[in-house]
Amino acid sequence: MCSLPVPQEPLRRVVVTGGTHGNEMSGVYLARHWLRTPADLQRPSFSTVPVLANPAATALCRRYIGRDLNRTFTNTFLTSRATPDEPYEVTRARELNQLLGPKNSSQAFDFLLDLHNTTANMGTCFISNATDIFAMHLCHHLQFSPPRPGFLICPFRLQLKNPELPTRVLVYRLPKEETYSLDSVTKHGMSLELGPQPQGVLRADLFSRMRSLVSSSLDFIELFNQGAAFPAFEMEVYRYLGCEDFPHTEDGDLAGMVHPQLQDRDFEPLQPGAPIFQMFSGEDMLYKGDSTMYPLFINEAAYYEKNIAFIRSEKLMISVPALPGLTPTPTPLT
């Protein structure tokens, strides 16, 4: 599958979005803070715009009003004719597409970082299209590169190699025109998930970690704009495979819950025959797959309405090609 084009010139327009889900509070309050103090996001070679993505849901501290905004940036929704009874998020998706895109156009913003919280024990997780080479280099940089002394390092920057702060990457592979998330509107982008954090609750540790990761992401873009080249590498990632549904009764009610031996074990290997659900009747339901699987977003509160108990993934090593340095623009003769 073809990769998204590697940037051939500096990234000049960057956007950081919070509140795509209105009850994920770290991104909500960081976006509100930066809207009051946008200078905190600026770097010498580019400008950064903060955006509160779903203000209506944020005002009510709800995930969404009519439908999940982060599932609404498909060409079908973005190009459909407006109707009086359409969900608020469809209207808002078109507004954001006009503000930050249009999607798949040369006028779109260069990069978007979308901020999320999860109730699951996901730690720090970056979610990216594996075909976006620039985003994959940013993930790698945030995972493994220590701060550069004296170079644009925010005081909130964390040492991400701290074993108490595991940092992982979840990837998918879709052509850009098939993607549906907010970060697909711009030329390059990715999402950041931090958890566990309850819906509608702020945690100071995750708030500070998110602010640090945003600052470090902007530092990386500044490095790239200044001509830094980044070599090819191999990277451990988790690749999305599908969803595991909750067990239900014939009437459609829950018949069981996530097994205590699985709860909070996101990214840990799950072997065939291991318990995944504890039924209300008392027995265990076992994983019936024929190979090791890695569950993610285990018992995520927002996924109950989708009947999703967890996401299935596989762990693998991928090769990411080099990110060449930009060629300096010649200075015109006077």
Disulfide bonds with the S-S distance in Angstrom:
none
